[in-house]
Amino acid sequence: MPRMDVTQMSFGKLYPLLVNKAVKKGRTRAEVDQVTAWLTGYTEADLARLEQADITYGDFFRQAPAMNPSRLLITGKVCGVRVEEIPDPLMRDIRYLDKLVDELAKGKPLEQIFRG
């Protein structure tokens, strides 16, 4: 079975997985929304609306109102890959969100997660 391209997957299916990952570690959906908003420029209301909309994960990032320039300060590994070394800018942005949620799930304070 071929691997599905994450950029073609539904935002409405993937975002709850990120939320659940953090919630299982004692964080809140509001905190996941805050880190997502910090990264992308979407509001919490936008996120709730988009979760119900028919938008792909790739388009969620491509259409982001204001990708945070400080995202370039995010470093470290997600799934064994250094995020700062991912050549494809769209995939790098997707992995930045994964990394932020990982940091949240590991108990890092929001002030430290928000770089810059």
SULPE-V833400 format. One record per backbone hydrogen bond with DSSP energy under -0.5 kcal/mol. CO is the residue of the C=O (numbers start at 1). NH is the residue of the N-H. Records with the same first field share a line. If there is no record, write none. Layout:
CO=NH  NH
This chain:
4=6
5=8  9
6=9
7=58
9=57
10=13  14
11=15
14=17  18
15=19
16=20
17=21
18=22
19=23
20=24
22=25  27
23=26
28=32
29=33
30=34
31=35
32=36
33=37
34=38
35=39
36=40
37=41
39=68
40=66
43=47
44=48
45=49
46=50
47=51
48=52
49=52  53
53=55
55=11
56=60
57=61
58=62
59=63
61=64
68=71
69=72
70=73
71=74
76=83
78=81
81=78  83
82=85
83=86
87=89
88=92
89=93
90=94
91=95
92=96
93=97
94=98
95=99
96=100
97=101
98=102
99=103
100=104
101=105
102=106
103=108
104=107
109=112  113
110=114
113=115
